[in-house]
Amino acid sequence: MTRSSYVRGLTRFDKGDLSGAVADFNQAIQTQSDYAEAYFYRGLAYSDLRQMPTSKLLRHLNCMLKNNQTLVRCPARHL
């Protein structure tokens, strides 16, 4: 379920359904609290929605780094 929530979140993110993506990433994080990629993309979605202060986005990125995960992809608009 964790992986499917994450993949569904990526699909929604890519289609511009940012609120739906956040909900899916939240579900993935609830199931697996160290899911770095879900934290990362949730942070990007929140940022695009302008609903997350920079400090919280940085905490999301920090979580990703602490879990020593490598991102499979990064949307070009966020490079």
Secondary structure, DSSP 8 states (H G I E B T S, - for coil): -HHHHHHHHHHHHHHT-HHHHHHHHHHHHHH-TT-HHHHHHHHHHHHHHT-S-HHHHHHHHHHHHHTT---S---GGG-
